[in-house]
Amino acid sequence: MFYNESAMDALERLRLIGPEADLERDAPTTPCRLAPGRRDLPIYQAAVRGRRVPILKTLLTTACERDCAYCPFRAGRAFRRVTFRPSEMADLTAALQRRGHIHGVLLSSGLAGGGPATQDRLLTTATLLRRRGFGAYLHLKLMPGAEKDQVLEAMRVADRVSLNLEAPGARRLRALAPHKWFWRELLQPLRWAAEIRRDLDPRAYGRPKWPSLVTQFVVGAADERDRDLLEFSAMLLQEFGLARVYYSPFRPIPDTPLAHRAPADPSRTRRLYQAFFLLRDYGFRVAELPWDARGNLRAGDPKVLWADAHLRDAPVEINTAPRERLLRVPGLGPQRVEALLQARRQTRLREAGQLRALGLPVAKMAPYILLDGRRPPHQLPLPAAEDASSSNEGTRISCGRGRAL
């Protein structure tokens, strides 16, 4: 059922998109609510350029011609669908930014009239937004089957471009989206985007740099293994230069073929993110990750599990170890390692207090390091629940609150 656009204002239609818009996981997000008494909108806090800000996550239309088994917008599902004209969405988004409600937008769409036609409408919306003075963060989705010139145009107007692969390969995709073609419709546009970043000078297209590329997998809906997801992620990092892979935990949607399936375990998604960052930022290889016999990550923080197996009996000397070895120590990330390297150029590190003065988590590091040849004192670990913190931490902020629309 489609709403008559003249009978319902744009804000009301935007509200109807509701929480389902958060299936587009630009980043792990938290719902926002505007000032009391105003309508709830699909605005979420997300990590953008190193801080958490409110962004609008929306679709040009919730009508879709594809029948993906997990998706609330799939063809044939009975619910109220809404559609926006490109000029209407551009005006509404720009107004939300001017009033201080949002600091960015993730713009996607259901597939209506084919991938290229849908992509054209998204590109028109994005171009109108920029012409209306929208200088904030713009994440633009690539549609399945988008053409190469459309990919280039998307990269000219957006700060981030993405296309959801959904599954690690064609066989797994068939269980989720039986009428999508993995290599031709999904991977090829992403490959074109990677080639543009590699081969073309962004300044020739009026940009100081090209937008980042990301993709998303649905976790827990196609009997995929963690190893399948992370091996494909490692390939995307190496060959496509992706900035990020998102792992969206499956949640069952009523009136879909997978409505009976249990939701994904949040701890599984957390481990996948932890392992992904080890691959991207810490020099780990897929084979080094702590796998169980079925090809899934073992329960626990994968970096700590690796360190327990390899560093407890061969601790790292803080004063002499190279950067890549220091990155293997739990509690040390790239920024902390840089601070440590700078400090040891000035003095020899002999006491735990010197590490604390640098802001380093000594208790977490202690079982795996030497300080001038000696182990720092530490307690044996106590049984504890798996660390619930995300590897995508950011500064918490309140949602945008500005003038009423």
N, C-alpha and C positions, 0 to 999 in steps of 0.2 A: 504494500500500500504506500503510495506517495502522497506527501502533503502538498496542498496547493500553496505555492510560495507566497502568493498575494494574501493568503488568509493567515499567515503566520510570520511574525517578524523574524529577522535573522538571528537575533539572540536566542529566541526560543528554539529555533532549529539547531543552533549550536549546542544548546543545553542538552538536546535529545541525543546527541552523539555520546555524551556522558562518559562513564568510566571505560567503555569499550575502546575508546581511542587510545588508552594506555597499552593496548597490545603492541603499538608501535614504540618499542623500547629504545628511544634515543639514549636513555641512560636509566639506571635504577631510579625510580621516581616516587614522589610523595604527593598525594592529591592536595590541591590548594582550594580554599574556599574564599570567595570574595567577601566584602564587608557584610555583616548581618543584615538580613532582609533582602539581599540581592540574589539574583539567580545563580545557581551553581553552573560553572562552565568547565570544559575540559582543560583546565590549567593545572600544571604539575610543576613541582620543583625538580630541576635536573641539573646535572653538572655541565657547565658551559664555560670553556676557557678557564678552568681551574677554580670556579666558584659555583655555588648553587643559586640558581635564579628561577623565577617562574616563567615557564614557556607554555604557549598554547599548542596542544596536540590535536590536530583536527584533520578532517577529510573533506574534499570537495563534494563527494557523494558517498553515502553508505549503500548505494545500489551497486551490485557486483554481479558479473556474469560467470564468475568462477565458483566452484563448489568445494573449496578447501574444507576438509573435514573438521578442523578445529576452530574455524573463524566465525565470529558472530555475524559477519556481514555476508556470509556465503549465499549464493543464489538459492532460492526456494525456501529460505528460512522466513517464518512469519513474524515480522516486526515492522514498526514504522520507519520508513526510510526517508532520508532528507537529502536535498541537493542544493548546492550553492552555485551561482554564476561566478566566473572568475573575478569580475569587477566587484561583486558583492562581498566575496571572501576577502579580497584585498582591502576594501574599505573597512570592513569589520576588524580585521587584524591590525591595520594601521591605527584605528581608533582605540583599540585595547592598549596598544603601546603608548599612544599619546597620553592616555589617562593613567598610565603607570601600573596597569594590571599585569603586563607581561614584558619580558626582556628578550623574547625570541619566539620562534614558531617552528614546529615540525609539521610540514604540509604533505599530506598523502591523499590517497583516494581509493575508493573501490574501482574495480576495472569495469568500465562501461563503454562499449563501442570499440574495444580492442586496446592494446597497449599503446600504440603510437597516438591514437586520438585522445586517450586519457592523458598521456604525457603532454600533449599540446596544451590541454586545459591547465595542467599544473604549471607549465612554463609561462603561459599567459598570466596566471595569477601571480607568480613570483616576479615577473617583469613589472606588472602593475604596482605591486608592493614597493619595489625599489623606486619606481617613478613617483610614488606618493611619499617618498622620503623615509621609508622604513630602512633604517641603517642597522637594526639589531640583527641578532643571530637568526639565520635562516637555514634550516635543514630541509632539503628537498628530496623526496623519494623518487627513485627511478622505477618505472612500471615494467613488469614483465614484457619483453618484446620491444622495449624502447629502441629507437634507431640511433645510429652513431652520432648524427648531427644534433639530435635531441640531447644526448649525453653531454656533448660539448657545450650546448646552450645552458644546460642545468649547471655545469661547472662554472659558467661565467657569472651566474647570478647568486649562487648559494655559498654558504660557509661550510656546509657539510652535505655530502651526497651519499645516499645509501640505496641498496637493493637487498631485500630480504631473501637469502638463499633458503631459509626455513629448515633444510635438512642437509646432512653431509653426503650428498650424492643422489643420483637419479633414483636408485632403488628405494631409499628411505623416503624420498619426496613423494613417490607414488602413494604411500600410505597417508600422507597429509594432504596432498594437492594433486589428484589424479589427472587433471587436465592442464598442468603446467609442465613445460619442457625445461629440465634443469640446465642443460648445456646451452641451448639456443636462446631461451627466453630470460634466464636468470644470470648465468655465469658470463655470457657474452657481453651484455651491457656493462657489467662490473669490470670485465677485462678491458673494454674500450676506455673506461674512466681511468684505469691504471695506466694505460698506454698514453693517454693525454697528459697525465701528471708526469710521466717519464720523458716524453718526447717533445712536448710543446712548451714554449716559453709563455708563462701566464701574462707577462707584461705586454705581449703582442695582442692580448685580448682584454686589456684594461684592468688587469688584476695584479696585485703585488705577489700573490702566491695562489696556488690552486687550492680548492677546498679539500678537506680530509675525506677519506672514504671509509665507510663502515658497512657491516652487514649484521644479520641477526639469524640465529638458529632457534627453533622451538625445541625445548628440552623436555623429554619424557613422554612424547606422544607417538613415536615411531619405533620404539624398542631399539633406539640407537645406543651405542656404547659411548662412554666418555672418551675413549681412545679415538673413535671415529670422529667425534666433534673436534678434538684437539689436534689430531693429525691434519684435518682439513684446515683448521685455523692456522696451523703452522705454515701450511702451503700458501694461504692467503697473505700472511705476513711477509713471507719471503718473496713470492712472485708478484703479488699485487700491491704490496706496500700499504696494506690497510692499517688505519690508525687504531681500530678497535673492532672486536667481535663481541656482539651482545648475545647473551644466552637467556632467552625469555622462557620462564618456567611455564609449562603447560598448565592451563586451568580449564576444567570442563565447562562448556557452554550449553545450556539447555537447547534442545531441538537441533542438535548437530550429531553427526555419526559417532563422535567420540564423547558424547555426554556421559556415558557410563564409566569412562576411564578415570582413574584416580589422579588428582593433581600431582604435579612434580614436587618432590621433596625440596624445600628451600635450601637445605644444606648441600644438596647436590649442585645446585646452581652456584652457590657460594664457592665451592671447591673448584668448579670450572673457571670462575673468574680468577681465583688465586693462581691456578695453574696457567691460565692464559698470560697473566702478567709475568710469571716466571719465564715463559717462552719469549715474551716481547721485550722485557726490560732487564732480565737477570741472566741471560745467556744459557738457560736450560734447554735441553733437547727433549723431545717427546719421550724418548726411550728412558730418560732419567727419572721421570715422574713415578710416584709410588702406585703402581697398578696392582689390582687384585687379579685373580685367575680368570675373571670374566672380561677383563679389559676396562674396568671402571676404576676411578680413583679410590684409593683406600680412605676410610673415614679419618678426618683430621686435616690440619693445615699441611698441604703437600711440601712446603719448604721445610717445616719443622720435621716432618717424617724423613725427608731426605737427609737433613742434618743429623738426626738421631742415628741414621745408618752409616753416615760417612764422616762426621766431624767429632763425635764424642770421643773416639779413640785417636783422632788425628786433628786436634784443634788448630785453629788458624792463628798464627802470630800476628797480632794487630800492627806491630811496628814494621813488618817487612812484607806482608802478603800483598800481591798485586790486586788491583781493583776487582778483577773478575772473581778472585777467590773471596774477597771481602763480601761481595754481593751474595755469596752463598750462606752467609751467617744470618740466622733468624734475628730480626730486629733491625737489620741494615738494609736500607733501600738506596737508590741512586743518590739522592740528596745527602743522606747521612754518610754515605761512603765518601762523597766529595769533601764534606766537613772533616771527616777523619783523616783523609789524605793530606788536607791542608794543615791540620794540627800537627801531624807527625813530621812535617817538614820543619816545624819550629822547635819541637822538643821530642824527647823519647817518652813514650807513654808507659808508665809503670804502675799506676794506681787506678782502681775503679773510679775514684773521685774525679780523675781527669776526664774519664769518659762521660760521667754524669754532667760535668760542666759543659760538655759539648751537646747536651740534650740527648744522649744515647741511652737506650733501654738496657742497662747493664744486666738486670736480672734475666732478661730474655737471651742476651748474648752469652752470658757467663759459661754455660756448659760447653760452648763450642770454640772458645778463644783462649789464647795465651797473652799475657801482658808481660813483656820483657822476659819471656821464657817460663812464666809461672801462671798457673790457673788462678783466676780470681775466685774468691769464695762464692759458693752458690748453694741454694737449697735444691734437694731433689724435687722433681715435679710432683704436684698433687693431682689426683684424678679430677678432671674438670670437663665440663661440656665443651663441645667444639666452639671455637672462636666465632662469634656471630658477626664480627665486624666485616664490612665490605672492603675490597681492595680499591674501591672507588670513593674514598672518603672526600668530603668537601666541607666547606664552611656552611653551617646551617643558617638560613635566613628566613624571614617571614615572607609569605606570599605577597605579590604586588597588591597594594591597596591604593586606589587613586580616586579620581572623580567618577561619579556615577555616569553610566552611559545614558 
